[in-house]
Amino acid sequence: MKILITGGAGYIGSTIASALADAGHTPILLDSLITGREEFAKLHTFYHADIADQDAVRQIFEDHPDIYATIHCAALIVVPESVEKPYEYYTENVVKSMRFFKQLADLGHHRVVFSSSAAIYDVVPGFMVREDSPLMPLSPYSRTKYMMEMVLKDFCKAYGLNAIALRYFNPIGADPKMRTGLHIQYPSHLIGKLVSVALGHEEVFNLTGVDWPTRDGSGLRDYIHVWDLAQAHLKAVENFEKAITQGAEEEGLPYIVINLGSGNGVTVKEFVAAFEKVYGQKVPVAIKPPRPGDVAGAYANADRAEKLLGWKAELSIEEGIRDALKWGKVRDTIIHY
Ligand SMILES: NC(=O)c1ccc[n+]([C@@H]2O[C@H](COP(=O)([O-])OP(=O)(O)OC[C@H]3O[C@@H](n4cnc5c(N)ncnc54)[C@H](O)[C@@H]3O)[C@@H](O)[C@H]2O)c1
């Protein structure tokens, strides 16, 4: 099958492209390279364009009328930046995505898989969230994801789109074959910071927030290997009709939301301990107050993904940490900053 991947030169889109190609499918990438990497794009058929460039999008479908589905990963993704630049985030992630979805509908390419986020969930007692758990997006970034889920649902009703919104939990690791990985030079999230300390780029790991109502006081997340995440997209396009039929039964619409997580909640302290085990050394840790907007956390109930897509996470957090460390060492030989 031919699959269009927007944002295919980014961390997750490029991993999905490798997973599809390894399974015998043909990824077609569309990316503006606003944050993505040309080094990743050139591994596959690549269109260097913005999703809002309607001529370019039309051209892609003229060149490849047999594209079966579109996986829409393109977005700006940095939460603190979205607080400072909401106009840019709503423009890129909402306005442009909305026009892009309308163009897909107009062109008759109605199958869409959308990169949504677990960041839209409210914190619930026990921390486990199902797809119907309450939502409370707290940042402009997460609100763009929430809005696009609503837009997609309405477009499914009005314009004949069929859509699967995949709510990702916390991706870690890299392509196990080291073709692609996290490309941000100075990452700000947990695993990126730990790898930076391990590689000697930073001296100490700041553990922010130790008074949450979790088993050890540190925040709780659901870490998922990016390769598992990519496999879920493979299953989503291969089992597209089954998932959509279920959506139609449940909601009366060809639209469905599916959590992509491991189903395990892991605290930051537990994650640091796992990191030290894989790395083989202690990491210097400094306890700091929570950052603005931090929350206690959530982990996935991932039953629906297993039932509808035949997918469940297989790789451990240790394998994610191992691949992140490996990638940290090879990254600068692949990416030329
Ligand atoms: N990384 C995470 O922790 C995480 C968690 C949940 C959801 N997501 C979602 O997954 C998707 C991919 O995230 P990622 O981590 O790979 O980010 P990334 O920044 O590595 O990739 C995003 C890609 O989209 C491209 N892009 C952005 N705006 C574009 C536009 N207007 N036209 C064309 N290309 C454009 C960028 O150049 C980049 O290659 C995003 O939608 C993100 O919101 C990511």
The ligand as a Tripos MOL2 file, in Angstrom:
@<TRIPOS>MOLECULE
LIG
   44    48     1     0     0
SMALL
NO_CHARGES

@<TRIPOS>ATOM
      1 N1          6.8840   13.4850   20.3660 N.am      1 LIG1
      2 C1          5.9140   13.3520   21.2590 C.2       1 LIG1
      3 O1          6.1820   13.2240   22.4510 O.2       1 LIG1
      4 C2          4.4690   13.3490   20.8270 C.ar      1 LIG1
      5 C3          3.4740   12.9670   21.7560 C.ar      1 LIG1
      6 C4          2.1450   12.9700   21.3440 C.ar      1 LIG1
      7 C5          1.8120   13.3530   20.0570 C.ar      1 LIG1
      8 N2          2.7940   13.7260   19.1890 N.ar      1 LIG1
      9 C6          2.3960   14.1530   17.8460 C.3       1 LIG1
     10 O2          3.0810   13.3670   16.8860 O.3       1 LIG1
     11 C7          3.3370   14.1200   15.7160 C.3       1 LIG1
     12 C8          4.7950   13.9970   15.3250 C.3       1 LIG1
     13 O3          5.5930   14.4750   16.3970 O.3       1 LIG1
     14 P1          7.1870   14.3810   16.3730 P.3       1 LIG1
     15 O4          7.6340   14.1400   17.7580 O.co2     1 LIG1
     16 O5          7.6250   13.4640   15.2950 O.co2     1 LIG1
     17 O6          7.5670   15.8820   15.9990 O.3       1 LIG1
     18 P2          8.6520   16.4250   14.9410 P.3       1 LIG1
     19 O7          8.7940   17.8890   15.2070 O.co2     1 LIG1
     20 O8          9.8590   15.5770   14.9730 O.co2     1 LIG1
     21 O9          7.8990   16.1950   13.5630 O.3       1 LIG1
     22 C9          6.9190   17.0610   13.0530 C.3       1 LIG1
     23 C10         7.2060   17.2160   11.5780 C.3       1 LIG1
     24 O10         6.1620   17.9950   10.9840 O.3       1 LIG1
     25 C11         6.7700   18.8840   10.0420 C.3       1 LIG1
     26 N3          5.8370   20.0190    9.8750 N.ar      1 LIG1
     27 C12         5.4010   20.8760   10.8330 C.ar      1 LIG1
     28 N4          4.5190   21.7530   10.3120 N.ar      1 LIG1
     29 C13         4.3910   21.4310    8.9830 C.ar      1 LIG1
     30 C14         3.6170   21.9490    7.9190 C.ar      1 LIG1
     31 N5          2.8000   23.0050    8.0920 N.pl3     1 LIG1
     32 N6          3.6990   21.3740    6.6950 N.ar      1 LIG1
     33 C15         4.5370   20.2920    6.5070 C.ar      1 LIG1
     34 N7          5.3030   19.7620    7.4740 N.ar      1 LIG1
     35 C16         5.2270   20.3240    8.7080 C.ar      1 LIG1
     36 C17         8.1010   19.2490   10.6710 C.3       1 LIG1
     37 O11         9.0430   19.7470    9.7450 O.3       1 LIG1
     38 C18         8.5280   17.9240   11.2900 C.3       1 LIG1
     39 O12         9.2810   17.1510   10.3710 O.3       1 LIG1
     40 C19         2.8880   15.5510   16.0240 C.3       1 LIG1
     41 O13         1.6120   15.7710   15.4660 O.3       1 LIG1
     42 C20         2.8270   15.5730   17.5250 C.3       1 LIG1
     43 O14         1.8810   16.5190   17.9970 O.3       1 LIG1
     44 C21         4.0970   13.7280   19.5370 C.ar      1 LIG1
@<TRIPOS>BOND
     1     1     2 1
     2     2     3 2
     3     2     4 1
     4     4     5 ar
     5     4    44 ar
     6     5     6 ar
     7     6     7 ar
     8     7     8 ar
     9     8     9 1
    10     8    44 ar
    11     9    10 1
    12     9    42 1
    13    10    11 1
    14    11    12 1
    15    11    40 1
    16    12    13 1
    17    13    14 1
    18    14    15 2
    19    14    16 1
    20    14    17 1
    21    17    18 1
    22    18    19 2
    23    18    20 1
    24    18    21 1
    25    21    22 1
    26    22    23 1
    27    23    24 1
    28    23    38 1
    29    24    25 1
    30    25    26 1
    31    25    36 1
    32    26    27 ar
    33    26    35 ar
    34    27    28 ar
    35    28    29 ar
    36    29    30 ar
    37    29    35 ar
    38    30    31 1
    39    30    32 ar
    40    32    33 ar
    41    33    34 ar
    42    34    35 ar
    43    36    37 1
    44    36    38 1
    45    38    39 1
    46    40    41 1
    47    40    42 1
    48    42    43 1
@<TRIPOS>SUBSTRUCTURE
     1 LIG1         1 GROUP 0 **** ****
